[in-house]
């Protein structure tokens, strides 16, 4: 040990500085060591801990007791020893915690059910056309020249139409309206009254034909006979469509005053040219009949004594009054359809 009396003050300062650095570096001074108070302090003992345990610090080693200081004297007491602490045990590292378990995802909800579409409503029925009433009669003039009240609209049985098929039984479509057919007596009763090859059907004569062009106005050729058009001509609806004529069952008819104003196959009836369904004599004299026949009541006939003589006379197979005639002529059963059942017609005075 150096005598502090002979040790320079600067040296002690350096030593204390080094000891201070040692304290900051992990060395701990004994509480009895106070270099800052006594410049003549002696004793160099110290203790230090070496190393530390990982996780927990190591224990500090015990140092030896340093020398004592006597203030005011020059004597010194040397330190008795210099102990050093054993190195501390290195601590074990802590156990690393296990990672937490990953949570499972939630269950996906099922999709909702789609609703069915609504039912479509049925369309309503179309209303039928109304009936056209006839115009009322204008009132006559009153006393002192005062006019009468106008007549109100009628509610007659005339209805709108395009063809006769749009009208009821016993009616005819004339100028867009249904009119009742006039009641006329049968125009014929037997085929012989209608001309050669013609027939008497329900009191009207039907001429033989091969095409419609050989028939009168408004008739068509059906099954070899000219008959009224059952569906309509489609040429017109109103009289204005006919350029001054009259529209009957979709056919334009000419206006007339006599038969000469009408085309072939027509006759003038009520001022309008219509197909001729009246009687038409086959002859007016014997000269107009085949050889061996006679003109009897406008028809060419074969004389006979019995039915056997009428075998080659066509439909005239009955010997009546000396001439071959048809069964209907010999014994008439009808003159019109009304004389027969609903499904039969009167042809040549016989219901068929």
C-alpha positions as CSV (number, residue, x, y, z in Angstrom):
1,X,0.0,0.0,0.0
2,X,1.1,3.5,-0.8
3,X,1.3,6.0,2.0
4,X,-1.4,8.6,1.3
5,X,0.9,11.2,2.5
6,X,3.2,10.6,-0.3
7,X,0.4,9.9,-2.9
8,X,-0.5,12.9,-5.0
9,X,-4.0,14.2,-4.7
10,X,-4.6,13.9,-8.5
11,X,-3.9,10.2,-8.3
12,X,-6.6,9.8,-5.7
13,X,-9.0,11.6,-7.9
14,X,-8.3,9.3,-10.7
15,X,-8.7,6.3,-8.5
16,X,-12.1,7.5,-7.3
17,X,-13.1,8.2,-10.8
18,X,-12.2,4.7,-11.8
19,X,-14.1,3.3,-8.9
20,X,-17.1,5.3,-9.8
21,X,-17.0,3.9,-13.3
22,X,-16.7,0.5,-11.8
23,X,-19.9,1.1,-9.9
24,X,-21.7,2.0,-13.0
25,X,-20.3,-1.1,-14.7
26,X,-21.7,-3.4,-12.1
27,X,-19.3,-3.1,-9.1
28,X,-20.7,-2.0,-5.7
29,X,-18.5,-0.2,-3.1
30,X,-18.7,-1.0,0.6
31,X,-20.6,1.5,2.6
32,X,-17.5,2.2,4.7
33,X,-15.5,3.3,1.7
34,X,-15.8,7.0,1.3
35,X,-13.3,8.5,-0.9
36,X,-15.1,11.7,-1.3
37,X,-14.7,12.6,2.4
38,X,-11.1,11.8,3.3
39,X,-8.3,12.4,1.0
40,X,-6.1,10.2,3.2
41,X,-8.4,7.2,3.2
42,X,-6.7,3.9,2.5
43,X,-7.7,0.5,1.8
44,X,-8.3,-1.0,-1.6
45,X,-10.6,-3.8,-0.8
46,X,-13.8,-4.3,-3.0
47,X,-16.3,-7.0,-3.9
48,X,-18.0,-7.5,-7.1
49,X,-20.5,-9.9,-8.6
50,X,-19.5,-11.7,-11.7
51,X,-22.2,-12.5,-14.3
52,X,-25.9,-12.9,-13.7
53,X,-28.6,-15.5,-14.3
54,X,-30.7,-15.1,-17.3
55,X,-34.2,-14.5,-16.2
56,X,-33.2,-13.7,-12.5
57,X,-30.1,-11.5,-11.6
58,X,-27.1,-13.4,-10.0
59,X,-26.2,-13.0,-6.3
60,X,-23.6,-10.4,-5.4
61,X,-20.4,-11.8,-4.0
62,X,-19.2,-10.7,-0.6
63,X,-16.0,-8.7,-0.5
64,X,-13.4,-8.4,2.2
65,X,-13.6,-5.5,4.7
66,X,-11.2,-2.7,3.6
67,X,-8.8,-0.7,5.8
68,X,-9.9,1.8,8.4
69,X,-9.3,5.5,8.4
70,X,-8.3,7.5,11.5
71,X,-9.1,11.2,11.0
72,X,-6.5,13.6,12.1
73,X,-3.6,11.1,12.2
74,X,-1.1,10.0,9.7
75,X,-1.2,6.4,10.8
76,X,-2.8,4.0,8.5
77,X,-4.2,0.6,9.0
78,X,-3.7,-1.8,6.2
79,X,-6.6,-3.9,5.0
80,X,-6.5,-7.5,5.9
81,X,-7.5,-9.1,2.8
82,X,-9.0,-8.9,-0.7
83,X,-12.0,-11.4,-1.2
84,X,-13.7,-11.8,-4.5
85,X,-17.2,-13.2,-5.1
86,X,-17.8,-16.3,-7.1
87,X,-19.6,-15.9,-10.4
88,X,-23.3,-16.2,-10.2
89,X,-25.2,-19.1,-11.9
90,X,-26.7,-18.3,-15.3
91,X,-30.4,-18.4,-15.2
92,X,-32.4,-20.5,-17.7
93,X,-34.5,-18.8,-20.3
94,X,-38.2,-18.7,-19.8
95,X,-40.5,-21.2,-21.7
96,X,-42.2,-19.7,-24.8
97,X,-46.0,-19.9,-24.5
98,X,-47.8,-22.0,-27.1
99,X,-49.7,-20.2,-29.8
100,X,-53.5,-19.9,-29.3
101,X,-55.8,-22.2,-31.3
102,X,-57.4,-20.6,-34.5
103,X,-61.2,-20.2,-34.1
104,X,-63.5,-22.0,-36.6
105,X,-65.5,-20.0,-39.0
106,X,-69.3,-19.7,-38.5
107,X,-71.8,-21.8,-40.5
108,X,-73.2,-20.2,-43.7
109,X,-77.0,-19.8,-43.6
110,X,-79.0,-21.6,-46.3
111,X,-80.5,-19.5,-49.1
112,X,-84.2,-18.5,-48.8
113,X,-86.9,-20.1,-50.9
114,X,-88.0,-18.1,-54.1
115,X,-91.8,-17.4,-54.1
116,X,-93.9,-18.6,-57.0
117,X,-95.3,-16.1,-59.6
118,X,-99.0,-15.0,-59.4
119,X,-101.7,-16.4,-61.7
120,X,-102.6,-14.3,-64.8
121,X,-106.2,-13.2,-64.9
122,X,-108.5,-14.2,-67.8
123,X,-109.5,-11.5,-70.2
124,X,-113.1,-10.4,-70.1
125,X,-115.6,-11.3,-72.9
126,X,-116.2,-8.7,-75.6
127,X,-119.7,-7.3,-75.6
128,X,-122.1,-7.8,-78.5
129,X,-123.0,-5.0,-80.8
130,X,-126.2,-3.1,-80.0
131,X,-129.3,-3.2,-82.1
132,X,-129.9,-0.2,-84.5
133,X,-133.4,1.2,-84.1
134,X,-135.4,2.6,-87.0
135,X,-136.1,6.4,-87.1
136,X,-139.3,7.7,-85.7
137,X,-142.2,9.2,-87.8
138,X,-142.2,13.0,-88.0
139,X,-145.3,14.5,-86.4
140,X,-147.9,16.2,-88.7
141,X,-148.2,20.0,-88.6
142,X,-150.6,21.3,-85.9
143,X,-153.3,23.9,-86.1
144,X,-152.2,27.5,-87.2
145,X,-149.1,26.0,-88.8
146,X,-147.3,24.8,-85.7
147,X,-145.1,21.9,-86.4
148,X,-145.7,18.6,-84.6
149,X,-143.2,17.0,-82.3
150,X,-140.5,14.9,-83.9
151,X,-141.0,11.2,-83.6
152,X,-138.9,9.1,-81.2
153,X,-136.5,6.4,-82.4
154,X,-138.2,3.1,-83.2
155,X,-137.4,-0.3,-81.7
156,X,-138.4,-2.4,-84.7
157,X,-136.9,-5.8,-85.6
158,X,-134.5,-4.3,-88.2
159,X,-130.9,-5.1,-87.3
160,X,-127.5,-4.4,-88.9
161,X,-126.0,-7.0,-91.3
162,X,-123.5,-7.5,-94.0
163,X,-125.0,-10.6,-95.6
164,X,-128.3,-12.6,-95.3
165,X,-126.4,-15.1,-93.2
166,X,-126.3,-12.4,-90.5
167,X,-130.1,-12.3,-90.4
168,X,-132.7,-14.8,-89.1
169,X,-134.9,-17.2,-91.0
170,X,-137.2,-15.6,-93.4
171,X,-135.1,-12.4,-93.6
172,X,-132.8,-10.9,-96.2
173,X,-130.0,-8.4,-95.8
174,X,-130.8,-5.3,-97.9
175,X,-128.6,-2.2,-97.7
176,X,-127.0,-3.2,-94.4
177,X,-130.2,-4.1,-92.6
178,X,-132.2,-7.3,-92.1
179,X,-135.7,-7.2,-93.7
180,X,-138.4,-9.8,-93.6
181,X,-139.0,-11.5,-96.9
182,X,-142.3,-10.6,-98.4
183,X,-145.0,-13.4,-98.2
184,X,-145.7,-14.6,-101.7
185,X,-147.6,-17.6,-102.9
186,X,-145.4,-20.4,-104.3
187,X,-144.2,-19.6,-107.8
188,X,-144.3,-23.2,-108.9
189,X,-145.5,-26.6,-107.7
190,X,-144.0,-29.0,-110.2
191,X,-140.8,-29.3,-112.0
192,X,-142.5,-29.1,-115.4
193,X,-143.5,-25.5,-114.6
194,X,-139.9,-24.3,-114.4
195,X,-138.6,-25.2,-117.9
196,X,-136.5,-28.0,-119.3
197,X,-134.1,-29.5,-116.8
198,X,-135.2,-27.1,-114.0
199,X,-136.8,-28.1,-110.7
200,X,-139.4,-26.6,-108.4
201,X,-137.8,-26.5,-104.8
202,X,-140.0,-25.2,-102.0
203,X,-142.2,-23.2,-104.4
204,X,-139.4,-21.6,-106.4
205,X,-137.9,-22.6,-109.7
206,X,-134.2,-23.4,-109.9
207,X,-132.6,-23.3,-113.3
208,X,-130.0,-25.8,-114.4
209,X,-126.4,-24.5,-114.7
210,X,-122.7,-25.4,-115.2
211,X,-121.2,-22.1,-113.9
212,X,-122.4,-19.2,-111.7
213,X,-122.2,-16.9,-114.8
214,X,-125.3,-18.6,-116.2
215,X,-127.3,-17.7,-113.1
216,X,-129.2,-14.6,-112.2
217,X,-127.9,-11.8,-110.0
218,X,-127.3,-13.0,-106.4
219,X,-127.4,-16.7,-107.3
220,X,-124.5,-19.2,-107.5
221,X,-124.3,-22.5,-109.3
222,X,-124.4,-25.4,-106.7
223,X,-124.9,-29.1,-107.6
224,X,-126.0,-28.2,-111.1
225,X,-128.7,-25.7,-110.1
226,X,-128.8,-21.9,-109.6
227,X,-129.6,-21.2,-105.9
228,X,-129.4,-18.0,-103.7
229,X,-125.9,-17.3,-102.5
230,X,-125.7,-18.8,-98.9
231,X,-122.7,-16.7,-97.8
232,X,-123.1,-13.4,-99.6
233,X,-121.3,-11.8,-102.5
234,X,-118.9,-9.5,-100.5
235,X,-119.4,-6.8,-103.2
236,X,-121.1,-4.2,-101.0
237,X,-122.8,-3.4,-97.7
238,X,-124.8,-0.2,-98.4
239,X,-126.5,1.1,-101.6
240,X,-123.9,3.8,-101.9
241,X,-121.4,1.0,-102.6
242,X,-123.4,0.1,-105.8
243,X,-123.4,3.4,-107.6
244,X,-127.1,4.0,-107.5
245,X,-128.2,0.3,-107.2
246,X,-129.2,-1.7,-104.2
247,X,-127.1,-4.0,-102.1
248,X,-128.8,-7.3,-101.3
249,X,-126.9,-10.1,-99.5
250,X,-123.6,-8.5,-100.5
251,X,-124.5,-8.4,-104.2
252,X,-125.2,-5.1,-106.2
253,X,-128.6,-5.2,-107.9
254,X,-129.7,-2.8,-110.6
255,X,-132.8,-0.6,-110.2
256,X,-135.6,-1.3,-112.7
257,X,-139.2,-0.5,-113.7
258,X,-139.7,-3.5,-116.1
259,X,-138.0,-6.8,-116.9
260,X,-136.3,-5.2,-120.0
261,X,-134.2,-3.1,-117.6
262,X,-132.6,-6.3,-116.1
263,X,-129.9,-8.6,-117.4
264,X,-130.5,-12.1,-118.6
265,X,-131.7,-14.5,-115.9
266,X,-133.2,-11.6,-113.9
267,X,-136.7,-10.2,-113.6
268,X,-137.9,-6.9,-112.2
269,X,-139.3,-7.5,-108.7
270,X,-140.4,-4.5,-106.5
271,X,-138.2,-2.1,-108.6
272,X,-135.0,-4.3,-108.2
273,X,-133.5,-6.7,-110.7
274,X,-133.3,-10.2,-109.0
275,X,-132.7,-13.7,-110.2
276,X,-135.7,-15.2,-111.9
277,X,-137.2,-18.1,-109.9
278,X,-140.6,-18.0,-111.4
279,X,-142.3,-20.4,-113.8
280,X,-140.8,-20.6,-117.3
281,X,-142.8,-22.7,-119.9
282,X,-140.8,-25.2,-121.8
283,X,-143.0,-24.8,-124.9
284,X,-145.8,-22.8,-126.3
285,X,-146.6,-25.1,-129.2
286,X,-146.1,-28.8,-130.2
287,X,-143.4,-27.6,-132.7
288,X,-141.2,-26.7,-129.8
289,X,-141.3,-30.2,-128.4
290,X,-139.4,-33.4,-129.4
291,X,-141.0,-35.6,-132.0
292,X,-143.9,-37.6,-130.6
293,X,-144.6,-35.2,-127.8
294,X,-147.2,-32.6,-127.3
295,X,-147.1,-29.2,-125.5
296,X,-149.5,-29.5,-122.6
297,X,-149.7,-26.7,-120.1
298,X,-146.3,-25.3,-121.1
299,X,-144.6,-28.7,-120.8
300,X,-143.8,-31.2,-123.5
301,X,-145.5,-34.6,-122.7
302,X,-145.7,-38.1,-124.0
303,X,-149.1,-39.7,-124.4
304,X,-149.8,-43.0,-122.6
305,X,-152.4,-45.7,-121.9
306,X,-150.7,-47.1,-118.8
307,X,-147.6,-46.6,-116.6
308,X,-145.8,-49.0,-118.8
309,X,-145.8,-46.5,-121.6
310,X,-143.8,-44.1,-119.4
311,X,-140.7,-46.2,-118.9
312,X,-138.6,-43.9,-121.1
313,X,-139.9,-40.6,-120.0
314,X,-137.4,-39.7,-117.2
315,X,-139.2,-38.6,-114.0
316,X,-142.6,-38.8,-115.6
317,X,-143.2,-42.5,-114.8
318,X,-146.9,-42.3,-114.0
319,X,-149.6,-42.4,-116.6
320,X,-152.2,-39.7,-115.6
321,X,-155.0,-38.4,-117.7
322,X,-153.4,-39.8,-120.9
323,X,-150.0,-38.3,-120.4
324,X,-146.8,-39.4,-118.6
325,X,-146.4,-37.2,-115.5
326,X,-144.2,-37.2,-112.3
327,X,-145.5,-38.8,-109.1
328,X,-145.9,-35.3,-107.6
329,X,-148.0,-34.2,-110.5
330,X,-150.2,-37.2,-110.2
331,X,-150.6,-36.9,-106.4
332,X,-149.2,-33.6,-105.0
333,X,-148.0,-33.8,-101.4
334,X,-146.8,-30.3,-100.8
335,X,-146.3,-26.9,-102.3
336,X,-143.8,-25.4,-99.9
337,X,-141.2,-26.5,-97.3
338,X,-143.7,-25.7,-94.5
339,X,-145.8,-28.6,-95.7
340,X,-142.9,-31.0,-95.0
341,X,-140.9,-32.0,-91.9
342,X,-138.0,-29.8,-90.7
343,X,-135.4,-31.9,-92.5
344,X,-137.3,-32.3,-95.8
345,X,-137.9,-30.0,-98.7
346,X,-140.8,-29.8,-101.2
347,X,-139.5,-30.8,-104.6
348,X,-141.9,-31.3,-107.5
349,X,-144.8,-31.4,-104.9
350,X,-143.2,-34.3,-103.0
351,X,-141.5,-34.0,-99.6
352,X,-137.9,-35.3,-100.0
